């Protein structure tokens, strides 16, 4: 929730994964609403609504060459840095 309130875009990947779940949990909705700069989380919004709003507000980052090719050496992305 804290990163959402600060509108820190590092929250986006985690938030997107959490929105893929079977239901939108209250804390996820609150974090998404905060990230989007909304006063409160709209109770009628679904995961699709939050996804559409985030896609509209934040341009999805382009995949790196490493992500496109895949990890051929068995190394994690943290090990390659």
VENCOR-V997580 format. One record per helix or strand of 3 or more residues. SS is the DSSP state (a for helix, b for strand). FROM is the first residue (numbers start at 1). TO is the last residue. If there is no record, write none. Layout:
BEGIN
ss=SS from=FROM to=TO
ss=SS from=FROM to=TO
END
This chain:
BEGIN
ss=a from=2 to=5
ss=a from=9 to=19
ss=a from=26 to=35
ss=a from=47 to=57
ss=a from=65 to=69
END
